Amino acid sequence: MRGFIGFIVVLAIVFFAVGETRGWYLGIPSQTPVFVYKKDFTSTTSRRTTQRTDMPVRFTGDVKRGSVTIEVRYQRPTSFQTSQAAGPETKVYEVTYSAGQRAALDRVFENGGGVYTVLVRYQDATGLFTLTLPGGTDL
């Protein structure tokens, strides 16, 4: 039991030391909640729609420190059937949440079938965030 307690103490010290010097980013966007602690980081998540013409995006969390910017981009894909090249990637939406604000984005983007990319930029941010996008059979 004494060895286990010693291990927990060492683990807590390492977690604190790394968190204060480099920050933490734990989680996978759109699959698990993301915990960010004093970190500058950009996460990118893309979904290609084939059967639907819209993309619902939901992002929630409390910004305890720093700022969080959410950007949604859309690109029309290449079509081999019509020999049409891919369209340019365009920014469809952008919003920034600062320290003390509640991030609450719940919106449906209706740009047609294509590739939707959600970029989440954390600037010296701290908080617990959840990104929800449709997946698999919903697209």
Phi, psi and chi 1 to 4 in degrees:
 res  aa     phi    psi   chi1   chi2   chi3   chi4
   1 MET       -  -37.5 -177.7   67.4  166.0      -
   2 ARG   -63.6  -38.3 -174.0  174.5 -173.8 -163.9
   3 GLY   -65.0  -38.1      -      -      -      -
   4 PHE   -66.0  -43.7  179.1   69.7      -      -
   5 ILE   -64.4  -39.5  -68.5  173.6      -      -
   6 GLY   -62.2  -41.2      -      -      -      -
   7 PHE   -62.1  -43.8  172.8   73.9      -      -
   8 ILE   -63.1  -40.6  -65.0  -62.7      -      -
   9 VAL   -64.6  -45.5  168.1      -      -      -
  10 VAL   -62.9  -41.9  168.8      -      -      -
  11 LEU   -61.9  -41.3 -170.7   63.3      -      -
  12 ALA   -64.9  -39.6      -      -      -      -
  13 ILE   -65.5  -44.0  -69.6  170.1      -      -
  14 VAL   -64.4  -44.1  167.8      -      -      -
  15 PHE   -59.7  -43.6 -173.7   79.2      -      -
  16 PHE   -66.8  -45.5  178.6   76.0      -      -
  17 ALA   -63.1  -45.8      -      -      -      -
  18 VAL   -67.5  -40.9  170.5      -      -      -
  19 GLY   -61.6  -39.3      -      -      -      -
  20 GLU   -76.4  -26.1  -69.5  -60.1  -43.6      -
  21 THR   -96.1  -42.1   57.0      -      -      -
  22 ARG  -115.6  -25.0  -65.9 -170.4   56.1 -148.1
  23 GLY    90.0  169.9      -      -      -      -
  24 TRP  -126.9  143.9  -76.1  101.6      -      -
  25 TYR  -137.2  106.9  177.2   85.5      -      -
  26 LEU  -124.0  126.2  -56.9  169.4      -      -
  27 GLY   129.8  168.8      -      -      -      -
  28 ILE  -123.3  116.7  -58.7  169.5      -      -
  29 PRO   -56.6  139.7  -19.5   28.6      -      -
  30 SER    69.8    1.4   79.5      -      -      -
  31 GLN  -121.4  -38.4  -66.3 -179.7    9.5      -
  32 THR  -137.8  161.2   64.9      -      -      -
  33 PRO   -62.4  149.7  -22.3   32.2      -      -
  34 VAL  -110.6  123.6  173.7      -      -      -
  35 PHE  -101.2  123.9  172.3   70.0      -      -
  36 VAL  -121.8  132.2 -178.7      -      -      -
  37 TYR  -133.4  111.0 -179.8   74.0      -      -
  38 LYS    47.4   53.9  -66.6 -176.1  178.8 -179.6
  39 LYS  -130.4  142.3 -175.0   76.4  172.0  174.1
  40 ASP  -101.0  119.2  -69.8  -29.2      -      -
  41 PHE  -159.8  149.6 -170.9   78.3      -      -
  42 THR  -124.2  123.1  -59.1      -      -      -
  43 SER  -107.2  142.8   69.0      -      -      -
  44 THR  -126.2  128.6  -55.0      -      -      -
  45 THR  -131.7  127.6  -53.6      -      -      -
  46 SER  -119.3  147.4  -66.2      -      -      -
  47 ARG  -137.6  135.6  -64.6  -74.6 -169.3  -91.0
  48 ARG  -107.9  123.4 -178.9  177.2  178.0  156.2
  49 THR   -92.3  136.8   60.1      -      -      -
  50 THR  -120.3  -34.6   53.9      -      -      -
  51 GLN  -108.9   -8.8  -62.5 -177.5    6.6      -
  52 ARG  -123.1  160.7   64.8 -173.4  -54.1  162.9
  53 THR  -113.0   11.6   58.2      -      -      -
  54 ASP  -135.5  169.0   62.6  -15.4      -      -
  55 MET  -141.4  108.8  175.8   60.5   66.7      -
  56 PRO   -79.3  132.6   22.2  -25.8      -      -
  57 VAL  -126.2  130.6  176.0      -      -      -
  58 ARG  -132.0  126.0 -175.0  165.9 -171.3 -115.3
  59 PHE  -134.0  125.4 -175.5   84.8      -      -
  60 THR  -135.3  156.8   58.3      -      -      -
  61 GLY   153.8  163.5      -      -      -      -
  62 ASP  -104.5  125.4  -68.6  -43.1      -      -
  63 VAL   -85.9  106.9 -177.0      -      -      -
  64 LYS   -82.9  -29.4  -54.7  -72.2 -175.2 -167.3
  65 ARG  -155.3  151.7  172.9 -171.5  168.8  132.3
  66 GLY    72.6 -148.1      -      -      -      -
  67 SER  -145.8  156.8   65.0      -      -      -
  68 VAL  -130.3  127.0  177.6      -      -      -
  69 THR  -114.9  128.6  -57.9      -      -      -
  70 ILE  -111.4  128.8  -59.2  135.7      -      -
  71 GLU  -129.5  131.4 -173.6  176.5  -50.0      -
  72 VAL  -113.1  129.5  179.3      -      -      -
  73 ARG  -121.9  153.1  -63.0  179.5 -179.1 -177.3
  74 TYR  -132.3  141.8  168.7   77.2      -      -
  75 GLN  -141.5  130.5 -178.8  178.7   23.6      -
  76 ARG   -75.2  129.4 -172.1 -172.0   74.7 -120.3
  77 PRO   -78.7  169.6   29.3  -34.3      -      -
  78 THR   -69.5  141.3  -57.7      -      -      -
  79 SER  -117.7  115.2  173.9      -      -      -
  80 PHE   -77.1  -21.0   69.2   91.0      -      -
  81 GLN   -71.9  -38.1  -65.6  170.1  -26.7      -
  82 THR  -106.7    3.8   61.0      -      -      -
  83 SER    56.4   35.0  -60.8      -      -      -
  84 GLN   -95.7  132.6 -146.9  173.4   24.4      -
  85 ALA   -73.8  161.1      -      -      -      -
  86 ALA   -65.0  144.9      -      -      -      -
  87 GLY   -79.9  166.7      -      -      -      -
  88 PRO   -69.9  148.7   26.1  -32.5      -      -
  89 GLU   -76.7  127.0 -173.6  174.3   63.2      -
  90 THR  -120.3  145.4   57.8      -      -      -
  91 LYS   -79.6  122.9 -174.2 -171.3  -46.1 -176.7
  92 VAL   -96.7  -33.3  177.8      -      -      -
  93 TYR  -157.8  145.2 -176.1   79.3      -      -
  94 GLU  -150.4  136.4 -178.8  175.3   -0.5      -
  95 VAL  -146.2  146.4   64.6      -      -      -
  96 THR  -123.3  133.7  -59.3      -      -      -
  97 TYR  -113.8  135.4  -61.6   99.1      -      -
  98 SER  -106.5  175.1  -60.1      -      -      -
  99 ALA   -54.6  134.1      -      -      -      -
 100 GLY    91.8  -10.1      -      -      -      -
 101 GLN   -94.9  156.0  -69.1 -177.2  -40.8      -
 102 ARG   -97.8  120.3  170.4  126.3  177.8   98.6
 103 ALA   -77.8  118.8      -      -      -      -
 104 ALA  -143.0   82.2      -      -      -      -
 105 LEU  -105.0  122.0  171.6   64.5      -      -
 106 ASP  -142.7   94.6 -169.5    3.4      -      -
 107 ARG  -144.4  151.0 -170.1  163.8  172.7 -173.8
 108 VAL  -110.6  123.4  177.3      -      -      -
 109 PHE   -98.7  126.6  -62.1   94.1      -      -
 110 GLU  -118.8   74.8  -61.9  176.3  -10.4      -
 111 ASN  -105.2    0.7  -68.2   75.6      -      -
 112 GLY   102.4  178.9      -      -      -      -
 113 GLY   -68.3  142.2      -      -      -      -
 114 GLY   160.8 -159.0      -      -      -      -
 115 VAL  -104.5  119.9  178.9      -      -      -
 116 TYR  -105.4  128.5  -69.0   85.9      -      -
 117 THR  -119.6  129.4  -56.5      -      -      -
 118 VAL  -110.7  117.1  179.8      -      -      -
 119 LEU  -103.8  131.2  -78.4   91.5      -      -
 120 VAL  -120.1  115.1 -177.7      -      -      -
 121 ARG  -102.7  119.4 -101.6 -173.8 -116.3  104.4
 122 TYR  -101.8  122.0  -56.4   96.7      -      -
 123 GLN  -114.0  105.1  -67.4  100.0   14.8      -
 124 ASP    49.2   41.7 -166.2   30.3      -      -
 125 ALA   -91.4  153.0      -      -      -      -
 126 THR  -137.9  132.7  -62.9      -      -      -
 127 GLY   159.9  176.6      -      -      -      -
 128 LEU  -116.8  121.9 -178.4   65.5      -      -
 129 PHE  -128.2  150.2  -54.1   98.9      -      -
 130 THR  -131.1  125.8  -56.4      -      -      -
 131 LEU  -110.1  126.3  174.9   64.3      -      -
 132 THR  -120.7  120.9  -53.6      -      -      -
 133 LEU  -131.1  153.0  -62.3  171.5      -      -
 134 PRO   -68.4  155.9   22.7  -29.1      -      -
 135 GLY  -143.2  165.7      -      -      -      -
 136 GLY    55.2 -116.2      -      -      -      -
 137 THR   -69.9  -15.4   58.7      -      -      -
 138 ASP   -76.3  -14.7  -63.9  -27.3      -      -
 139 LEU   -92.5      -  -61.5  173.3      -      -
